[in-house]
Amino acid sequence: MGYDKLDAALAWQRNLPPTGSNIVIADTLKSNGNFLLHHFIVNHLRANQPVIVIGLSQIFNHYFLIGRKLGINLQTLKQNQQFVFIDGLTHLTSYTQKAPFPSVTTPTTPNAVLNGTNVQEFYNAIRERVEASAKQSPNPLVIIDDANVLLWAGFSHNDVLSLLHNIRVLIESVKGNCTRCTVKSM
């Protein structure tokens, strides 16, 4: 499926984390953990498990191009609603909120765009997509890439922690898995 040595080291059944897992991937400036996100995405999609990516540090095209290198077509999977991309980057701050939304007919248009006015709106958009995916197929994987971007954009620590907690509770309620990537400046 993904990286054979990593799969062997993790020793997870079907190369998927146990249901209800909450995985935190912490980068350093010397060691990037993004390959793990792509590993989890590929393994879940190849096991016919839904994947929801909340992209706070990259746009859809980034995941699409890496997916192609790993042998999956995220565009097709997005059209089949097995892969959902929520764009949290494009309209995150007041500076970028005036940027035009991508055309609905554009193949790389995200499934949803988060509006950076408040954390509750973030959560509502995320909840809607997670619940829809969970109805379609059990055990969705939700990836938050990268939660620190919310702090860098000016959201308070309490708001970000509350959002992450609420997402984790939501994921547990649909018997899914949550993976978060955070960057530590070391």
N, C-alpha and C positions, 0 to 999 in steps of 0.2 A: 504494500500500500504506500506508505510514506517512506520514511528513512528506516531501513531494516534494523540497524544497530540500536536506534532509539526505541523502536517498537519492542525489541528484545529486552532492552534495559527496563522499560516501563512494565512489561509483562501484563498488559491489560487484555482482558478477553476481547477478541475481535479488534484489537488495537484501538479501543475506545475507552475513555475514562469511565469509571463506575458512575452510574446515575446519581445525580445530586452533587457531583464534584464541583468544587470551587477552586480553580487553579489560578494562581497569581504568578505571572512571569515578570521578573524584575530584571531589566537591562542594566548595564553599566555603559559608560562611554567606551570602554575597552571591549565589551562583549555584548553584542546585539542578540536579543531573544526572538526577533520577528520570525525566524525560520520555524520556531515552534508553533506560532499561530498558523502558518501555512500548512504545517504538518497536521495539526488538528483539523483544519478545514478539509484537507484532502481526505483524511481517514474517515471523517463523518460523512462526507458526500459520497464516497465510494461504498459506504455501508448503508446508503439510502436514508441517512439521518438528516433532518433539516439543519441548516446553519444560518444564523443571523449575525451579521457583522455590523457593529456600530462603529463606523469609521470616523474617528476623531483626529487621526494623524495622517490618513491617506484617503485618496478618492478611489472610486470603484475601479478605475482603469489599472491602478497599481495591483490590486488583488487579481484582476482579470489576466494581466500579463504574467504574473507569477504562476497563477493556476494553469495557464497554457503550458508553461515550462514543466509543470508537474503532471501534465496529462489530463487536466480537467478543463471543461469549457464552462466557466462561471456564467457567461451570457445565456447559454442554453438552460443551465440549472436555475438561473434567475427567472427566465420565462416560464419554467415549469414550477416555480415557487418553492423549489427545494433550497435555493440560496436566496437570502434576503440581504440587501445592503441598505443600511440607514446612514445617510450622509450627515454626519455631525460637524463636519469641517467647513463646508462651503459657506454656511450662513450662521456661523458661531458667534460672531461679534457684531456690534453696531457698524463697524467699518465695512464688513463684508456683506451685511444684510441687504445692501442696495444692489448687489450683483444679481444679474438675471438668473432665474431658475432655468435649468436645462429643459429643453423641449421634451414632452412626454414621448415623442416618437424616436428620440435619440436612444440607440441601443444601450448606452452606458448610463442612462438616467437612473438614479437611485430609486429604490422602492419608497423611500420616505426621506424627507430633509428635515433635520432638527433646526428649530428656530432658537437662537441663543438668548431669548429674552428672559426665560426662567427655567429652572430645573424641573418644575412640575410638567411643563410642556414637553421637555425631553422624555420624562418618564412615561407620559401618556402615549406618545408616538411609539416608544419602545414596547410598552405593554400591548398595544394594539397589534403590532407585528408578531410578538412572541405568542400571544394567545391564538392568533390566526394560524401560525405555523404548528403549534401544539395540537390544534384540532385536526390538522391535515396529517400529521405524523408525530408519533411520540418521541420523547427525549431530544428536544432541540438543543443545539449547542449555541450559546450566545457568547460572542467575542466582543469585548470592549477594547478598542485599540485607539488610543492610549488615554486612560483616565486622567493622566496628569495634564493633558491639553486643556481640560476644563479649568484647572487651577491657573494655568498660564493665561487663560482668556479672562480671568478676573472673577470667577465664581468662588464663593467662600469654601473653606475646608468643610464646614458643616453641611453646606448644600451638596457638595460632591460626595461626602460620606453617606449622607441620607439617600442620595440617588443610588449609589452602589449597593447600599443595604436593601433598598426597595427592589432593585433589580434582582438581587440574590434571592429575596423572599419570593418574588415572582417566578424565578427559574425553579425554585424548589417546589412551588405549587403545580408546575406543569411537568415535574420530574425530568428536568433538563440538566444541562451542565453549563457552567459559566467560566470563561477564561478571560482574565484581565491582563493586559500588558501595561506595566508601569516602567518608567525610566528613572533611574537614580543617577544623579550626577556625581560620579566617582572618578 
